[in-house]
């Protein structure tokens, strides 16, 4: 059921004078993995030598269709994808090359003349890897896209020596072998200057090539961190966590907290099997799921501080939530390259995810949506175009209005949800989730000094409309409000070829009277001027 479980009178109190922390732009980061059509067909045009990556391609009738040269940049990248990520979503950082893929990836296979690169079996997702997109191509794409690169080490089949050579190749400035090899391959003297490095991916998982115990990983990662800083002491290292609440996280943080700057955690939420006969059950399981992410962050923050205290670490250690998203594993599967087509309810879940990151701005420094194109992604391409999925729109609004400012505290009274959630433990551990979910950011214009309050509200109730009193403490609000609303009468509505704008944002300006009516199953972003 999705009816409210209580009769609380909805009210939202916002406290601009009570800051949480500046919002890190990196919470709007992306993720590229060599999986399905993410790289070959998403970042690069698909070709007979590079595609299919997975055993069964999702679009067999179009997989080898030529991409028009007008759709490519001079470097050979897909211009339409690049423009959306750079100019619309303003993605500040991208994590690469994985993901599960990285645990058997040899970076040396992906540098040098393309015709000489080795084609290998791909062990994480199946199929083959052409290695036509490697370190130099990734850095070149990041430069064109104006994106900070975040590279993950192979701590599965990889060795410490491989890692040290990769650092030297990317960042070396001396007259050394791998620094000179980079110069030879790129024709440029300047280093790649990769600042952010991940110490492995999901090493705890039984699906990983090279799975390890927490203690074995922590010992190994501590050794790697020490050696890596001998090559480049300026890098920012990110330790491999689990979900933030697991035994693994505690053991790894206790051992690594003085050797890393961030601790990574991963979590996906989704609907589970999509059964049209159980629409309401699925809806509730999906849109309230991000409450689990907030609990993971809260627990992880405690584990970080416990480890800092034990090792007397004064520097702050933050969280890199470097894989998150809405993923139904029965819809986006390895067989279809994890191409999931999102509906309107998924967009509401995405908006709630982003609210979590704003509210947790004091500890979340990076959040990477998995992934940036084609693979459980806001963007789907064909050889000649793309469309924006429903989950694109919350990302667009948050990136545009919520990144440049300071997250502030709020108090929200809302009816709660009594139905089934996924994960099921949300209501028993964290408490019954609220129908209304909100975050707020105080923005100060750098040029004029004008102040505004950006308020993001998701009405997660499938059927109930709520009239909400919105009070802003110790501030006078302007006479008008700028409103951006995402709503569709059908929670299963989705965008697609031929109906690219079925779900999109409607924007208007209207008078402000201190309250707002939030329609059932809607996402609304209000921009209030402060006088």
Number of C-alpha atoms within 10 A of each C-alpha: 16 19 15 19 16 11 9 11 12 16 18 18 15 22 18 23 13 13 16 19 19 18 25 22 19 20 25 24 28 27 25 23 21 26 28 29 31 27 26 24 25 26 25 24 27 23 15 9 14 20 22 26 25 22 16 15 18 17 12 10 8 13 20 18 15 12 18 12 14 11 17 18 15 10 12 14 22 27 21 19 24 22 14 17 22 17 12 14 19 20 26 20 24 25 27 23 26 24 24 24 22 28 26 19 25 18 19 16 20 22 21 18 9 14 7 12 16 14 15 13 13 19 17 19 19 17 17 18 25 21 23 23 20 21 24 18 18 18 19 17 21 19 13 15 21 17 20 20 22 23 21 22 26 29 29 20 14 18 14 18 12 17 21 19 20 20 24 24 24 22 21 22 17 10 8 11 13 20 23 18 16 24 17 12 12 16 9 11 12 14 16 22 17 17 17 19 20 25 26 26 29 25 24 19 14 10 11 21 20 16 19 18 13 22 14 11 23 21 13 15 23 20 14 19 21 13 16 23 16 10 15 15 11 13 19 18 20 26 29 27 31 25 22 27 20 14 12 19 24 20 18 27 27 20 18 24 26 18 21 23 19 28 29 27 26 22 18 19 26 25 27 16 12 15 11 10 8 10 13 17 18 22 27 23 20 27 31 31 26 30 26 26 25 18 18 19 22 15 16 27 22 14 21 24 19 16 22 20 13 11 14 12 14 10 11 14 24 21 26 25 26 28 23 22 23 26 26 22 17 14 18 16 17 20 15 18 23 25 23 22 23 24 18 26 27 28 28 27 29 29 28 29 27 23 25 22 25 29 22 21 23 19 23 26 21 24 29 24 26 26 25 26 27 26 30 26 27 24 24 25 21 19 18 16 15 19 19 22 26 31 28 20 23 27 23 19 21 20 21 13 18 28 21 18 22 24 30 23 18 20 13 17 17 22 21 22 24 18 20 22 26 21 17 13 13 20 20 8 10 12 12 20 23 21 27 26 22 24 26 26 29 26 24 16 11 8 6 7 9 12 16 21 25 22 21 27 23 27 26 32 26 23 13 16 15 20 14 19 16 17 18 18 13 10 14 12 18 14 14 14 17 16 17 18 23 23 21 19 12 13 19 14 16 24 20 18 13 8 10 15 15 15 24 21 19 11 13 9 12 10 10 14 13 12 13 15 12 20 23 19 25 25 28 26 24 21 22 22 20 18 11
